[in-house]
Amino acid sequence: MASAAAPAPAVHPKPRLRIFVSYSHADDAWREAVVIWLAQLKNEGLIDLWHDRRITGGQEWAGQIDDNLDNAEIILLLVTPNFLASAYCNDIEMTRALERHAKGEARVIPIILTPADWKTSRFAKLQVFPKDGKPVVDWPTKDHGLANAIEGLRNVINELRRPQPAPLPIPIPPPVRRFARHWYWLLAALLTGILTYAWWRLQSNHIQAGEALLDIGRYQPASAPFNNALRWNPWNGRAQTGLAVIKLDQLKRSDPVFYQQELKQLRANNPTNPYFALFEGDRLLANGDPTRAMELYDQAALLRPQYAEAHFQKGILNDKLGRRRQALLDFQKAKDLSPATPRYLNNLADQHFKRGEYPDALRLYGQLDRFPLGAIESARILRLQGDLNRAADAGQTAIAWLANKQIAGLEENRWPWYFDAETEERITAPEDKLCLAQMELALTRFLLHDEPTARQLLNDAHGQCRSHLTALNAILASHLDRLKTERDDLAPAAARFSQILQLPK
């Protein structure tokens, strides 16, 4: 008797996969090379490609990036030291990408272009290309390395585009009427063990995330992971201690008297806590005792070797005490512990600047993406080297970043700026930072014999920041003094600019 064959399961082919390219703007040449190698996949109708260079004039760039990042099936990370040092790539793009990867909404694929310290990064456990994480530049040629990476990417694309059969009905087994009692106990014990481990692991992950933020001085963002840990276990001591550290940071600015009382009590109850030791060092320094403050900073670093902020504070204090060599080592240690923290990279570059090591300083400042202070300091060095056109470009970049509210509002750009003038000057308000950038660019334009633009920039700055002109003029005057000392050819023009600076129109 003939029998009819069962119908084949229905299949659902997938359309083109959307690819989002995340990269540092300092690596634009690498981005171009990768796009060229992706062209064949695009020509075959396998992918649609997007990166932020496709944003046209008049479009709101942040919204465009967010929309395309949220709709991509594949997110490529172009990994270099510049990428790891970019706060925007790490804090915004990579965070969202890894969230979507964890939910199964997208596949995150790092491509290792140059040697970089990525093996302890958040994406280190993902599959990377080229094979075995060998950087593209370490292959016989860069094209060999990119070919291997694209071959791996093609396999992922084929896997994602493979037609998926419609789900088949799941047969329901007949009920089990008898089950030995000891199996119930074994299953219950196993389930209890699994749940207990998961409960412990979730707490531990939140605690580690919070403490990692405390280690780099990001106190307020650390409150979320600590509160999440307490939701799983309200008696978690490490989470409670982490929140106490965050509260101290708030009291330090809002209620100095209560801050000192609270710190004294916490230190008495937790004498070996590195975070409280650092705050005690800050208190001693504010009270005029740098020697004891340094002892507390050393103690904090010894108690927690990965505490980058302790090394950073040591660097600041050693710099104030004139110990430039030790300050350089401290800032280098902080930067090694947290390469993606702009403050650490900036202060390391500043030490090279103060020592007259201009190429090293420019190299480090060049790794800072969307960090206006780094662009201003780069412009100063380029002026001292006589490269006035590049100095003007760097100054214009700083102004553009400060005028962009989203970039100016990034956490690393809200920290105060400190400058050595006749006394230490502190710039905090966003509008004052913009005025300083305008005044710095005015000096460069004046040295380029563009006096009308220089005067217009000065007038704009003086009009916007009239109440803080004394501090801003003092900072620029100290920069003019160094320029006149190091550049005899620019000294006469710098002296004329000093006269304009004292008599704004």
N, C-alpha and C positions, 0 to 999 in steps of 0.2 A: 504494500500500500504506500503510495507516494505521500511525502509530508512536505509542507511548506516551510521554507527557511525563515528564521526570525528576521525582521527588518533591521538593517544596520542602524546603529545609533546616529542621531543627527549631530552634525558638527557645526561649529560657529567660527569661521575664520576671523582673524583680527585685522583691523585697519592699520595704517602706518603708526608706528610707535613715536611718541613725542619725546625728544631728548632735550634736556636743559643742561647747559654748560656753566658750571660754577668755577670761577678763576679769579686771580688777583689782576688788577689792571696793570700791575708791573710786569705781568707775563703775557701781554697782548700778542707778542710775536708767537709764543707757544700756542695761544688760542687759535691764531690764523693757521698754523701748521696742522693742528688737530682737525679743524674744519675742512681743510683740503683733503685729508685722509678719510673723512666721513662722507665726502661727496659721492663716492660710488654707492654706498648704502642708500643715500638719498635718491640717486638716479634709478636704483632698482625698485623704488617705491616702498622701501622698508621703513624709512624713518622720516620725520620732520624735525628740523633742528632749530633751537632757539638759544641765543645768548644776548647779553644786554647791549651789544653793539648794534642790534637790530632795532633799538628804540630810535624812532625818528623825532625830528624837532617838534616841539609842542606837546609831546606825550609825557604823562606823569610817570617818571622812571621807576619809583618805588612800587607803584601799583602794577606796572607792567611786569616787573620782576616777580612779585608775589603771585600774580595770576598764572604766569607760565611755570613757576616752580610748583604750584599746587596742581597743575594739570599734566605734568610730565609723567611718563611711565618709566623713564630712565633718567637719572641725574648723574652726570659725569663730574667728578672732582679732579681738576688739573693740579696735581700736588707738586709744589715746590716750596722752598723756604718762604718765599713771598706769600704763597697761599696760606701757610700755617701761621704767618705773622699778621695776616689781615683780620682785624676784628670783625669787619662786616661779613666776610666769608664764614668765619667760625661762629659768631654769635647769632647771625640771622639766617644765612642761606644753609649752612651745614646743619644747624639745629633743626630747621624745618624739614630738610631732606631726610635726616635720620629718623625723625618722628614718622614720616610717611613710609620709610623703609620698614620700621618696626611694625607698622600696621598692615604691611603687605600691599600698600597702595602704589609703591614705586620701588624700583631697584636702584640703589646707590652704588656706583662703580668708580673707585678711585683709579686714576691713571698716574703712575709715578714718573714724572718727567725728568727730575733731577734728584740727586741725593738730598734727603731731607729727614729730619727727626720725626717721622710719622708713625713709628711702630708702637708708640704709647698713646697715640691719638684716639679720639672717639671712634674713628672708622677703621682702626687697626685690625679688627676681627673680620672685616668684610673681605670678599674676594677682590684682589687688586690685579691690574694689568700694568706692564707686560708680565710675562711668566715669572713666578717666584718673587715679584716685587722688584725686579732688576730695573733700575731707572733707564729711561729711554736713551739718555746720553751715554750710558755705559755699554750699549750695543756697538757693533762694528761701525754703524752710522746711525744717525737719528732716525732715518727712514726705516732701517731694520727694526729698531725698537718700536716705532709707531705701527709698523706692519704687524708685529706680534700682538700689540695691544688691540688693534682693530680686529684681528682675527678672533681674539677672545671675546670682544664685544659682539662680533657677528654671531658667535655661538649663543650668547645670551639672548640676542634679538630673535634668533631662530627658535630658541626654547620658549620665549614669551609669545611668539606669533603662532606656535604650533596649535592647530585646531584642537579644541577641547571637546571631548565627547559629552553628550548630554548625560546627566546622572542617571544611573540605573536604579531601579527599585531595590531597596535593601530587604532581603528576606528576614522575616521575623521568626526566630527560633521558637520551638515549642517550649512552654514553661517547664522549668525544672521543679519537680515536686519535692525532691529531697536534697538536702545540702548539709554535709557534715558540720557539726557545731564548731569544731576547731577551725575550719576554714573561715567562718565568720570572724573569729577572734584574730586570725592572721591578717585577713583583709583590713579589719578595723585598725590594727596596729600599723600596717603599712600605710594606710591612708593618713593616719595621725602623724606618722613620721614625715610624709611628703608635705602635709599642710604646715607642720611645724618648721620644716626647713624653708618652705616658701615664705612663711611669715617672717622668719629671721632674715632671709635673704633680701626681702623687700625693704625692711628697716635698714639693713646694712648699706644697700645701694643708695638710699636717700641720705644717710649719714655721710657716706663718702663723698657724695655730690656736694653737700653743704660744706664740709670741711675743705674740700678742694677750692671752693669759692673764698672761704676765710683765708686760705693760704696765700691768695693773691690780693687780699684787701677788699674784696667785693662783698661787703658785709650785708647790705640790704637784699641783694638777690639771693643770698644764702638762706633767708627766712623760709622760702617756699619748701625746699627739700627737708629742712628740719621739722617744719609743721606737718609735712606728709609722713615723716617717721613717727611723730607723736600720734597721728591718727591710727597707726597700726599698733603702737604701744605707748600709752600716755605716761609710762614710768621710765621711758628710755633716758638714761642719764646723759649720754653724749648729745642727744638732741636738745635737752634742756640746757646743757652748758653752751651749745652753739647759739641758742636764742639769747642766752645771757650776754654773750660776746656782742651780738647784734644790738642789744639794748644799750650796752656800754657805748658803742659807737654813736648811737642817737643821743645819749645823755651828754657825751663829750661836747657836742655842739649846742644843745638846748639848755642844759642845766649843769654847769661846771661844778657847783658845790655838791649836789647830790651825786654827780658822777664820781667825785673823789671818795665819797662815803661808800658808794656801792662797790667801787673798785677795791677799796681796802678790805671790805667784807669778803668779796670773792677771792681775793688773793690769800686771805687767811684760811679759807675753806679749801682752796685748790692751789697750794704753793708750787706745784709742778706743772701747772697748765701753761703752755707756751703763749696762748693768745692773751691771757691776763698779764703775763710777764711783759709782752710788748706794750700793752696799754700803760703799765706801770712805768716803762721806759719813757713813753711819751709824756706822762705826767711829770716825771723828774726833769726831762729836758725843758718843758714849759716853765718849770720852777727854777731854771738856771743851774742844773746839775748835770752837765753832759757826761761826766765821768761815770756816774752811777747809771745814767741812761744807757750808755754803751754796754755796761755790764749786763743790764736787763735784756738788751737786744741780743747780745751774745748768748745769754741763757735761753731765750726763746728759740734761736736758731739751733742750739745744741739739743733742746728738748724735742724739737720737731724738724729734722733735717730738710724736709720738703717745704718748709715755711718760707716761701719766696719773699713775702712782705717783710719778714724780719731782716733778711739780707738787704732789701731795698732801703729800709729805714737806717740800717747801719751805713749804707752808702751815702745817704743824705747827710747824716751827722758827720761822717768822715770828711765829706766835701766841705761842710761848714767849718770844720776844724783845720782845713787846709791840707788834709792828708789825701791828696789827689790820687796817688797810686793805689792806696787801700780802697778808696771810694770806687775806683775803676774795677777792682777785683770784686767788690760787693755787688755792684750793678751787673757785672758779667754773670755772677752766680745767680742773681734773681732772674736774669734773662734766660739762663740755661734751664732753670727750673720751670719757667713759664714763658716760652718764646712768643706766644700770641698776646701777651699783655703789653700794650703800647707804652705805658708809663715806664716800664723797665727798659725797653729798647730805646726810648727817647733819652732817658737819663744816662744810659751807657754811651749813646752817641754824643751827648752833651759833655761827658768827661773827655772824650777824644777831642772835641772842639776846644775845650779849655786848655788842653795840652798842645794845641796846634797841630794835631794829627788829622788834617782836613780830609784826606781820602777815606780814612776809616770812618770818620763822622758822616760824610756824605753817603757812604755805602749803607750805613745803618739807618740814617734818616730815609733813604730811598726805599727801605722795606716797610715804612709806615704808610699804610693806605688810609685815606680819608681822616688824616690826623693833622689838623692845621698847624699846630705848634711845630711839628717836624718840617713842614714846608717853609715856615718863617725862618727857622734856624738854617735850613738848607740855603735859602736866599742870602742870609748873612754870610755864610761861608763862601758862596759863589761871588759875592761882592768883594770879599777879601782876596779872592783869587783873580779878580779883574774880569770875571765872566759875567758881565752885566746883563746881557740878554737872557741867559739862563736864570739869573737871579730874578729878573722881572717875571719870567714865566712861573717860577716857584712862588713868588709873592702873589701873583694873580690866582694861582691854584689855591693858596691859603684863603684868600678873600672869597672865592667861589664856594669853598667848603663851609666857611663860617656863615655865609649868606643862606646856605641850605639848612633849613630848620631840622630836617631829619638827621643830617650828618652832625650838625652842631649839637644836637640833643643826645648823641650817643654817649654812653656812660663815660668812656675814656676822655671825651671832649668836655665833660662838665667839671673835671678836676681843676683846681686853681693852677695858674701859671706863676712861677717864681723866677725873678730875674735879679742878677747882681748888678746894682747901680751904686750910688754913694751909700745907700742902705738897701736891704733886700726889699724889692717891690713885689707885691702880690696882685695878680689880675684874676678876677673871679667872674664878673658879669659877662655874658655873651657879647653884649654891645661893646664893652671895653676891649675884648679880644679882637673884634672886628676893626675897631678904631686903630689898635696897634698895628694890625696887618696893613691897613690903609696907609698909615704913617711910614711903615717900613718900605712899602712899594713906592711911596712918594719920594723917599730918599734915592731909591734905585732909578726911578724915572728922571730925577734931577741930575744924577750922575751921567745919564744917557742924553743930557742936554734937552730934555723934554720938560722945561720948566712949567708950561701951562698945565699939563696933566699933573705934575707934582703939586702945584698950588691947589688945584681942584681937589685932589685926594686929601691934602691937609685941611682944606676948608670943610670937607665932608666930615672928617674925623673930629675936628674941633667943634663943629656944630652938634654932633651926636653925643660927644663925651666931655662936654665942657667941665663938668664937676670933677672929673678924674684926670684932667690934663697934666697936673703936676707930676703924678706918678708916670703917666705915659711919656711925657717929655723927658723925665729922668732916665727912663729905660732907653729911649732913643739916643739921648745924649751920651750914655755910656757906650752904645754901639758906634756912635760917631767918633768917640775918642779912640776906640780900638782901630777903626778904619784909618784915621789920620796917622796913627802910630805905625801901622803896618804897610800903608800904601802912600808913599810920597807923591805919586802921580795923581792920586785922587784927593789928597789933603786939601788943596785950595777950594775945590768944589764942595767938599764936605764942610769946610769952614763957612762958606757962603750959605749953605743949607742950614747951618746952625743958627745963622742970623734970621732966616725965614722962620725957623721953628719957634723962635722967641717972639716973633711979631706976626701972628696969624692974621690974615685979612678977615 
